C-alpha cells in the first residue's frame, strides 16, 4: 500500500537547517499580493526593507524548502502520485514574532494518518526553533485521493462548519493577479499544478490554480490590515480548511467576524481575541475557498 500508516507514524523527525533574510520576506509578500498601491505607507511595511514587518504566514515558506504538502510526500511510509494530492488544511502557532532575518532548525514528522475510506489524510507537523528557543509550529493536512480503505482511524470530520449567522464586521475584496501563482511559486512551491496547464488537466482542473498557501497568506494580510491595524506581532494562531480552489485573475471576498475575547492580555496589554473568517471567489457565485478559518490575536 503506498501509504504505510504505521511506518509513517513511527519514523523519526527529519531535521533541516533553514535561513532567510529580508529578500525572502519581500518576495513572499509580493507573492501574496502586497505592494498595491506601491507607494501606500501601509504596503511599504511589507515591501521596503527599511521598515519591513514580517507577516506570520511567511513561516510556511521560510527557508525556501518544499512546503508541507510536498514534504509529506517524501516522508517515510508515503509513496503517492502528486496529481492525487490535495492540501486539506493548515495551522500555524506563533511562539514569537518571525524575525526579518534568521537561522533555525526545522524538525518535521507525520503525527496522524486517517482513513477516510476513499482517501488517506496525513498531518505533517513542523517545529521550528532558533538559538533563543521555539519560533513557530506548523501543521499541514494532506488528502491523498484513492489511498483509504485499510480500516484505520477516521479522524475528525472533514465537513466545514458554516460561517456565523450574524453579518460580518468587515468585508474586504482582494483581486488576484493573473500571474500571482507564477510569482508566489518563486518562494519554493514548484508544484506544476500552479503553472502547467497539462498537469492541471491531469489533476482534474480546467487550468492552473493558485496555491492554497498563497490564499492563506493573502487572507491573513487582509485580517491584519483590517482588524489589527497592521500589527503583525499580534497574531498568535492561524488555522484554516481549504474548501475550494482559486484561479488566478479572480477576486477573493474576505468576510470577518470578531468573536469574544478569550481573556488575559496580549502584546502591549491588548486583550486577546479571535476573528472568524470566510473566503469566497466572487466571480464563481461566491464559491467557498477557505472555511473554518480562525485568527487568534493578542
N, C-alpha and C positions, 0 to 999 in steps of 0.2 A: 504494500500500500504506500503511495507516495507520501502520505502524512503519517509518520510513526509517532503517535501521541506520547507514548512512554519515553521514547528516545529523545524527543524534543524537550520534554519537561525535565529529564534527568541530566541534560547537558550542562556543563559548567558555563558561566558567563563568558562572553567574548569581550575582551577589553582592547580598546584602541585609544591612542592619544589624539586629541583634536586641538586645533588652534584656529584663531580667527582675528581679524582686525577691522578697522573702520571700512575698508573697501568691501569686505564681505557683507557687512551690515548695510551699507548703502545700496549694494546690488540687490540684496534681498528686499529692501524697502521699495526700490523701483519695481522689482518683480511683482509685488503685490499691489502696485498702483499708486504708490506715494509720489509726490512731486507735482501734483496738479492742483492749483496753478503753481508753476515752478518758482515764483518769487513770493509766494504766500509764506509769512513767517511761521505759520503752523505746520507747513510742509517742509520748510528748511530744517526743522529739528530732526527730520528723517533723512535728509539728503545732503546736508552741509556738514563736513567733518568738524568744523569749529564749534558747532552747537549740537552735536549728534546725541540723540536718545535712542535706545535700543528697544524696539517693540518685542515683548517677551516671546512671541511666536517665532522669532529668529532662531530660538533654540532648536527648532525642528530641522534646521539646515546647518547649524553651526559646525564648522569643521569640514564642510563640503563633501562629506561622505554620502553613501546611499541613504535615502530616508527609510523610516521604519518598515514601510511596506516592502521595499526591495530587500532590506536587511533580513526580514523574516524569511524570505525565500532561500537564503543561503544558510539558515540555521540548521544545526544537526537534526536529522529526522524529517526534514522537509525537502521534497523534490517535486515541484509542480511547475506547470506552464504559466508564465507571466500573463498570458492572454486570458486566463481563467481567474485572475485575482482581482478583487475589489477592496478598496480601502473602506472599512466599515465605520471606524470611529477614531477619535484622537483625544488624548487628555494630557495636559501639561500642568505640573505643580511647580511653582517657583519657590525656592528656598531663600534666594537673594536676587536682587535685580541683575540682569545679564549685563556684564561689562562690555564696553565698546571694543576692547581687545582682550584676549585671554588665551590661556592654555590649560587644558583639563584632561581628565581621564573619563572615558565613557564605557560603562560596563553594561552589556545587553544580554538578555536571556528571555526565552519564552516562558511565561508564568502561567498560561492557561491554554488549553486546547479543548474546544467544544465541538460536539457532533450535532449539527442541525438537520441531519437526515440527507438533505440534498447538497450540503456544503459543510466544510470544516471552518471553524473560526479560531484563529490564533491571536494571542495577545503578547506582543513583544514590549518588555519594559526596559528602559534605558536609564541608568542612574549616572549623572554627571557630577564630578567632584573636582575641585581645583585645590591649590595649596591651602586655601582658607576653609575648606570643608565643602559640604554639598551645595550645588548650584541649582540644579533642577532635576525633576523626574518626569520622564516622557513615556507615554504608553500609546502604541499603535494597535488597533484592532483590524485584523485582516480576514476577509472572507475568501475562501478558495472554493469556487463552484465545482460540484461534481465529486468532492472528496469526503462527504459524510457517509453515514450509514454503517459505522462499525460498532454501534451500540454504546458509545461513550456518553459522558455527561452533556446535557443540552446547554447548560449555562443560562445566563439571563435572557429574558425576552428581547427579541430584536425589533419589536414594534415601537416606532416613535410615539411619544406622548404628544397630545395636541397642545398648541400654544395656549397661554392664558386667555380666558374669555373676555377679559376687560380690554378696552382699546389700548394700543401701545403708548408708552410715554414718549417715545421718539421713533420716527421713521426716516431712514436715510437711504437714498439711491446711489449706487456706485456703478459707473459704466466700466465694463471690462474691455480693454483694447483688443483689437484683432490679433495683435502679436504678443499678447500678455503671456501665453504659455511658452512661447519661444524665449522670452526674456526670463521668466521665472525658472526655467529648466537650467539656466546657467548657474544657479545656486546648488546644483548637484543631483537633481532628479531627472535622469536621462531616459526615463521610460518612453519608448516611442509612441505610446498611446496618445501622448500630448503633442505630437508633431507630425507623425507619419500617417497619412490618410489610409494607406493599405493596412497597416497594423490596426488602426482604429476600427476598420471594417471587419477585420478578423475577430476583434473583440466584441463586435456587435453594435458599434456606434456608427452614426451616419458620417461623422467627421471627427478629427481630434478634439478631445475635451480638455478643459482646464484642469490643472492639478487640484485635487481636493484641498491640499495644504495651502495652495495659493488663495482659495476662497476662505479657508480657515484664518489665514493671516489678514486678508482684507477685511474680514468681519471683525476681528479683534481691533484693528485700527479704527474702524467706524465706532466701536463701543468706547475705546479710549478717548478718541477725539470728541465724541458727543456727550458721554456721561461722566468721564473722568478728567475733563479739561486738559487732555493731552498728557496726563501724568502717567507714564508707562510703569513707574515703580509701584503703583498701587495694585497692579494685577497680582493675585495670589494663586489662582487656579482657573483653568480654562478647558472646558470639555465640550465635545460635540459628537453628533452622529451624522454621517454623510448619507443624506436621504435621496440625492439625485445629482445629476451632472450639470455642469455649466459649460456652455460653448463660448469660446472667445467671441467678443462682439456683443454679448448680451448685457443686460443690466441687472445687477443684484439689488433687491429691495431688502434692507435690513430693518427688522422691527425689534424694538427693545422695550422690555418691561422691567422697571425697578421692583425688586421684592424687598421684604422687610430686612433690616439689618440683623446680623447674627450676634450682635453684642460685642463688647470689647472695643479696643481702639487699634487702628492700623497705623501706617506711616504718618508722622506728623500729627497724631492724635485723632485722625479721621475715623469715624465709626465704620466698621466693616459691613459689607452688604453684598448683594448679588444682583445680577441682571440676567433675566431670561431673554433669549434671543431666538428669532426665527429668520431664516434667509430663503428668499424665493427668486426665481427667474421671471422677470417682468414679462418678457416677450412670449413666454410659453404659458400664458394664462396663470401666472403666479405659481408655477410648478415648484414644489419644495426642493430645496438644495441642502440646507443644514437644519437639523432638528435636534431636540433635546440639548440645546446649546445653553451653557451657563458660564458666566464670568463672575468669579468671586474676587472682591477687591477690598483693600483696606483704606 
